[in-house]
Structures are given as structure tokens and as C-alpha cells.
Amino acid sequence: MTIEKTIHISFGKRRNNQIRNGHPKSKINRASELMAIAIVFDEWLESGKVESYTELAQITGLSNPEISRIMDYRLKPVNKQEILLSIA
């Protein structure tokens, strides 16, 4: 299975109270995005582009716990992963 998707990761401060245009993303869409990101990160780890979660954290600017939470999506059963990806 090949999945092609452009991803953009942006994180603000925890208490960012800016008004944003558009509708907020649903939890399902967010889960779909995180599933796709987890697949990309997993491919980077398997191909040797990155050595560890720590290196992923440094490249993306995320914390190690955030990387771990994203990578936990790869531990879900395959049928649930497929469902998340079909919703995207």
C-alpha cells in the first residue's frame, strides 16, 4: 500500500488564544493526520533517514512524548489504521 499525502506540522503555545479562520478540525480528521504522520516517521526510521525518536523530535521540534504518542498509532490493529486513513 502506498500513501501519498502532504503534511504540515505546526504547533503553537499551549495557551494560544488567537482567533483562527475556518472550522476546527474534528478529532477523527486529527487522528487521520496523526496516522499518516506516524507512517512517514516509521518509514524514516526503517530507511535509516533518522536513527531514533530523539532525532525525530529534534528535526520536527516536537518533544519525545509527542513523538511517542504519534508513533503509538502504528501499534493499532491494521484494520483500524486503514479506517483512519480512509477517513482522511
C-alpha positions as CSV (number, residue, x, y, z in Angstrom):
1,M,0.0,0.0,0.0
2,T,1.4,3.4,-0.9
3,I,0.1,6.5,0.7
4,E,0.9,10.0,-0.6
5,K,-0.1,13.0,1.5
6,T,1.5,16.3,2.1
7,I,1.7,17.0,5.8
8,H,2.3,20.2,7.6
9,I,3.1,20.2,11.3
10,S,2.7,23.4,13.3
11,F,2.5,23.8,17.0
12,G,1.7,26.9,19.0
13,K,1.9,27.7,22.6
14,R,-0.4,25.7,24.9
15,R,-2.5,28.8,25.8
16,N,-2.6,30.4,22.4
17,N,-5.8,32.3,22.3
18,Q,-5.7,33.5,18.7
19,I,-8.9,33.5,16.7
20,R,-8.4,31.3,13.7
21,N,-10.3,31.3,10.4
22,G,-12.2,28.2,9.3
23,H,-13.8,25.4,11.2
24,P,-11.9,23.4,13.8
25,K,-10.7,20.0,12.8
26,S,-12.7,17.1,14.1
27,K,-10.9,14.5,16.3
28,I,-11.3,12.0,13.5
29,N,-9.5,14.1,11.0
30,R,-6.8,14.8,13.5
31,A,-6.4,11.1,14.2
32,S,-6.2,10.5,10.4
33,E,-3.4,13.1,10.1
34,L,-1.5,11.6,13.0
35,M,-1.8,8.2,11.5
36,A,-0.3,9.4,8.2
37,I,2.5,11.2,10.1
38,A,3.2,8.0,12.1
39,I,3.6,6.1,8.8
40,V,6.0,8.7,7.4
41,F,8.0,8.7,10.6
42,D,8.1,4.9,10.6
43,E,9.4,4.9,7.1
44,W,12.1,7.3,8.0
45,L,13.2,5.1,10.9
46,E,13.2,1.9,8.8
47,S,15.1,3.5,5.9
48,G,17.7,5.0,8.2
49,K,16.9,8.6,7.5
50,V,16.7,9.1,11.2
51,E,18.2,6.9,14.0
52,S,15.7,7.4,16.8
53,Y,12.7,9.1,18.3
54,T,15.0,11.6,19.8
55,E,16.3,12.6,16.3
56,L,12.7,12.8,15.0
57,A,12.0,15.1,17.9
58,Q,14.9,17.3,17.1
59,I,14.0,17.5,13.4
60,T,10.3,18.3,13.9
61,G,10.6,20.4,17.1
62,L,8.3,18.0,18.9
63,S,9.0,16.6,22.3
64,N,9.9,12.9,22.8
65,P,6.5,12.2,24.5
66,E,4.7,13.8,21.5
67,I,6.7,11.6,19.1
68,S,5.8,8.5,21.2
69,R,2.1,9.4,21.1
70,I,2.2,9.8,17.3
71,M,4.1,6.5,16.9
72,D,1.5,4.7,19.1
73,Y,-0.8,4.9,16.1
74,R,1.4,2.3,14.4
75,L,0.5,-0.1,17.2
76,K,-3.2,0.0,16.4
77,P,-4.6,-3.1,14.6
78,V,-4.2,-2.8,10.8
79,N,-7.9,-2.6,10.2
80,K,-8.2,0.4,12.5
81,Q,-5.2,2.0,10.7
82,E,-6.9,1.5,7.4
83,I,-10.2,3.0,8.7
84,L,-8.3,6.1,10.0
85,L,-6.6,6.6,6.6
86,S,-9.8,6.2,4.6
87,I,-11.4,9.0,6.6
88,A,-8.6,11.5,5.8
